[in-house]
Amino acid sequence: MQGCAMTGVRPLRPAERDWFRALNNAAVPHVNHLEPADLDALLAQAALAQVAELDGAPAAGMIVFAPGAAYTSANYRWFEARYSDFLYVDRVVVAPEARGRGLGRALYAATIAAARAHGGRVAVEVNEEPPNPGSRAFHERLGFQQVASVTHGPDKRVAMLLREA
């Protein structure tokens, strides 16, 4: 991928579902494993499902929810119980060979712009246990600030982060 150029952010196409699921599942435990039906359910409720391309091919993806979704994620529900104007980034995945190329930043820029259009903020959680220091540093560079730490059992703790749009 050396020499490839980012060619933009666009909606995830139905034909790219298997690609997205494989990329997602390669990123476990930083994201939850998805079966085909799980991904279909997420996409049916998502406010945004987008990809960032390198030279016209998808290389990163993001799924985002708005308030009012039927999504049962404990982390999404935590934000929904406290905020009425947010976009919740459920998952971001970047192909290993495309990391460091600005694709994650481009996906977040598109999400921040969408949140700004609605006068809101962007919400995300980052694993503290098991730790994900790379994701934490990335989000801090984008201006996210921790608003809470939530424990989900003995081996799972997340930092709840917000960024004003």
C-alpha positions in Angstrom: 0.0 0.0 0.0 3.0 2.2 -0.1 2.3 5.1 -2.4 -1.5 4.7 -2.2 -3.5 7.8 -1.7 -6.7 8.1 0.3 -9.5 8.7 -2.2 -12.3 9.6 0.3 -15.0 8.6 2.7 -18.3 7.2 1.5 -21.1 4.9 2.6 -20.5 1.2 3.1 -21.9 -0.7 0.1 -23.9 -3.9 0.6 -21.4 -5.9 -1.4 -18.7 -4.9 1.2 -20.3 -6.5 4.2 -18.1 -9.6 4.1 -15.0 -7.4 3.8 -16.1 -5.3 6.7 -16.9 -8.3 8.9 -13.6 -10.0 8.2 -11.7 -6.8 9.0 -13.7 -6.4 12.2 -13.1 -10.0 13.3 -9.4 -9.6 12.7 -9.4 -6.8 15.3 -10.9 -8.8 18.2 -10.6 -8.1 21.2 -10.5 -4.4 20.5 -14.0 -4.8 18.9 -16.6 -7.6 19.4 -16.7 -10.5 17.0 -19.5 -10.3 14.4 -21.4 -13.0 12.7 -23.2 -12.1 9.4 -26.6 -11.6 11.1 -24.9 -9.4 13.8 -23.5 -7.1 11.2 -26.8 -7.0 9.3 -28.6 -6.0 12.5 -26.0 -3.2 13.2 -26.2 -1.8 9.7 -30.0 -1.8 9.9 -29.9 0.5 12.9 -26.8 2.6 12.1 -27.0 6.3 11.5 -23.7 6.0 9.5 -21.9 3.1 8.0 -18.9 4.4 6.1 -15.6 3.4 4.6 -12.4 5.3 3.8 -10.7 4.3 0.6 -7.1 4.0 -0.6 -6.9 4.3 -4.4 -10.6 3.5 -4.8 -10.7 0.4 -2.6 -12.1 0.2 1.0 -9.4 0.1 3.6 -11.1 1.2 6.8 -14.7 1.3 8.1 -16.8 2.8 10.8 -20.4 2.1 12.2 -22.1 5.0 14.1 -25.4 5.2 16.0 -27.6 8.1 16.8 -29.9 8.4 19.9 -33.1 6.4 19.7 -31.6 3.3 18.0 -32.8 -0.1 19.3 -29.1 -1.0 19.8 -28.6 -2.9 23.0 -24.8 -2.3 23.6 -24.3 -1.4 27.2 -21.8 1.3 26.2 -24.3 2.9 23.7 -27.0 2.7 26.4 -24.7 4.4 28.9 -24.3 7.5 26.6 -28.0 7.5 25.6 -29.0 7.6 29.3 -26.9 10.7 29.8 -26.9 12.7 26.5 -29.6 13.5 24.0 -27.4 14.9 21.2 -24.6 12.6 20.2 -23.3 10.2 17.5 -21.9 7.0 19.0 -19.0 5.4 17.3 -19.6 1.7 17.8 -16.6 0.4 15.9 -13.7 1.5 13.7 -11.6 -0.9 11.8 -8.5 -0.2 9.7 -6.7 -2.8 7.5 -3.3 -3.4 9.0 -1.5 -2.4 5.8 -3.4 0.9 5.8 -2.7 2.0 9.3 -1.0 5.4 9.8 -2.4 6.7 6.5 -5.1 9.0 7.9 -8.1 6.8 7.2 -9.3 6.7 10.8 -8.9 10.4 11.1 -10.9 10.9 7.9 -13.7 8.6 9.2 -13.8 10.6 12.4 -13.8 13.9 10.5 -16.9 12.8 8.5 -18.6 11.7 11.8 -17.7 15.0 13.6 -19.1 16.9 10.6 -22.4 14.9 10.8 -22.6 15.6 14.5 -21.9 19.3 14.0 -24.8 19.5 11.5 -27.1 18.3 14.4 -25.5 20.5 17.1 -24.1 17.5 19.0 -21.1 15.6 20.1 -19.3 12.4 19.2 -19.2 9.6 21.8 -16.9 6.6 21.9 -15.5 4.1 24.4 -11.9 2.8 24.5 -10.8 -0.4 26.3 -8.9 0.2 29.5 -9.0 -3.5 30.3 -7.8 -5.2 28.2 -5.8 -2.1 27.4 -5.8 -0.4 24.0 -3.3 2.5 24.5 -3.0 3.2 20.7 -6.7 3.8 20.4 -6.7 6.0 23.6 -3.8 8.2 22.3 -5.5 8.5 18.8 -8.8 9.7 20.4 -7.0 12.1 22.7 -5.2 13.6 19.6 -8.7 14.1 18.0 -9.9 16.1 21.1 -11.8 13.4 22.9 -12.0 13.7 26.7 -12.8 11.0 29.2 -16.1 11.5 31.1 -16.2 8.2 32.9 -14.8 4.7 33.4 -17.2 1.8 33.3 -16.6 -1.8 34.4 -18.3 -4.7 32.6 -17.1 -7.6 34.7 -13.7 -8.7 36.0 -11.8 -8.5 32.7 -13.5 -5.5 30.9 -13.3 -1.8 31.7 -13.8 1.0 29.2 -13.1 4.7 29.2 -16.1 6.7 28.0 -15.0 9.6 25.8 -16.7 12.6 24.3 -15.8 15.3 21.8 -17.9 18.3 21.0 -18.7 18.6 17.4 
